[in-house]
């Protein structure tokens, strides 16, 4: 396969992104595919009890993608007071990306497992310290980055970048082509389906 650059726009608090995660992770194992992840801004200090559709949506996500929502997350959902803030989560992603040297997909997946499996808040540094330890990163560096106001600025700039790309729903996977960015796949696409979409794009652009 010809080398492919993809931009993945997600939100760590997006259940459909959690469902899409395994397929994206499998796709990212292809050495000819490079994926940059940026965070959108889905929630701004919204409590779970303000989103009554979540349990039904989670059932659908599990049924269509096979991902499971952990007991600790389910307990937080039942309580309802858990506050989701995408600005904080975006700051965490930037911290992990920088500390990991650009292991974007791996870090995004780790964040979603921390929330959807382990019920951890993505607004505090504890979740990122745990992810750092589990993935061989410098925990102190991740902590400094998360607390640095410049990191928050970068995260907010990523939200602006996502909006400038015309992305307002997640997950969105964009392929870079000679004629511009092209959206590929769907929230329930498999890695093989994504590869097929990429191959078709290459076939079309080669003919142009």
N, C-alpha and C positions, 0 to 999 in steps of 0.2 A: 504494500500500500504506500502511496505517495505520502510524504510528511504532511500532517494536518495540524493546524492551530485551532483550538476551540476556546471559546469563552463561556464559562458556566456561571449564570447569574442565579443565586439561590438565597434563601434566608434560613438561618439555623433553626428558627421557630416555625418553619413551614413543614407540615406533615407530609405533603406530597414530595417535597425534596428528600425527606427521610426515606420514603418509599423508593425514590429514584436512585438513592445513593449506591446500593449494591451494583446496579447496572453501570453506573458511571465509574465506580471503582474498578470494575472488570475491564471497562473500555480503556481506562487510564494505564492498564498494564501493557498495552501495545506500545512498543518503543517508537513507533512512527506517529504517535498521537501525543500532543502537548496540550494540557488543559490548564487554563488560568481561571481561578475562581474569584468572583467578587460578590459582595453581599448587597442585597436590596434592603428596603426598609419596610417590612411588612407590618410590624407592631411597634407602637411607641407608648410604652408604659401601659399596656392593656392587661387586665387580669383575666384569668381563664374563665371566671364566671360571667364575663361579658361576652363570651363566645360560645353560646349554647350548642352550636352545630358541631363542635370539635369531636365529641364521642362518636357520632354517626359518621363523620368524615374519617375518623381513624379506623372504624370497622371496614369502610370501603377501601381505604388504603391497604390494610392488611389483606383483604380478600383479593385485591388486584395485583399486589406486588410481593406479598409473602412476608413483609417485615412485621416484627412483633414489638409491641409497646410494653415496656417493663413495669413490674409492680410498683416501683418507687414513683415512676411517672404517673401511673394510674392513680396512685394515692394523692399526688399533687393535683391531678385533674379533678378528682372527687371533692377535694377540699375547696378548690376554686379560687383561692386567694393568691395563688402564684402569679407574679407579674412578669409578662414577657416584654422585653425591650430590645428591638433589633439594633439600635445604636450601640448598645453594650455588646451584643453578640458580634456585630461587625468589627468592633474594636478588638475583641478577642481573636477573631479570625486573622486580622492584620498582624496581631502579635505573633500568632502561631506560624503564619506564613513566613514572616521575617526570620523568626528563630529557627525554622526548619529548613531554610534555604529554598523555599518554594515548593514544598510538598503539599500543594494546595488541596488536592482531592482528599488526600489522607487526613489532613487537618480538619477539613469540613466534615468528613464522615465521623471523626472522633468527637467533634462538638455535638453532632446530632445524637450520637449514641449516649453521650454524657447527659443530655436532656431527656431523650425519648426512652432510653433504657434505664438510666440511673437516677433520673429526676433532679439533676443538678441545675441550679440557676446559672445562666450564661451572663449574668450581670456582675458577678463577683469574680475575684481572681482565683478563688479556690478551684474552680472547674479547670481553669487553664494550667494551673500548677499540677493538677492531677494528670491532665493530658500530656503535659511536658514530660513528667516522670515516666509515664507509660510508653512514650514514643522516643525516649532517649534524647530529649531536648534539654537545654540549659534552663532549669526552673527559675533561677534568679533573673536570667535575661528575659524570659517570658513575663515575669512579674513586673520588671521595670518597663517593658514595652507596654503592657496593658495599662499601667498607671500614668504613662507619659501622654500629656494632652495632644502631642503631635500625632500619636497613633489614632486617637479619636478623630482628629482632623482628616487623616487618611481614610478612615472608615466612612466618614460622611461624604468624602469626595468619591468614594466607590459608589455610594448610593446615587450621587449625582450622575456618575458615569452610566450606571444602569438605566436611569431615566433618560439620559441622552441617547442611549441605544434603543429607546422605545420599549424597554422592558418594564412591565408593571405587574407581571404575574410570574410565579415561580413553581417549579423549576423551568428555566429557559436555557437551552443549549444552542450556542451560535457558532457556526463554522465560518472561518475566514476564507473567502474565495477572491479571485482576481476581480470579481464584479461587486464585491462587498460582503457583508455579513448575511448569512442565511440561517434561519432557525431550522433545527432538525429535531426529530424525535418527539416524544410526548412523555408525560409523567409516568406512564406505565410501559415505556419502551424497554426492551431487553438490550443487552450489550450487542448482541448479534444484529438486531434491527438497526441500532445506531450505526454499526459498521457498514451495513448495507446502504444506509442513507448517505454516509460519507463517500462510499465507493461510487454511488450514483452521481454525487456532486462532482467528484473528480472526473468522471466520464464526460459529464456535460461541459465542464470548464476546459477540458482538454480539447474539445471540439471547437470551442469559441476562438 
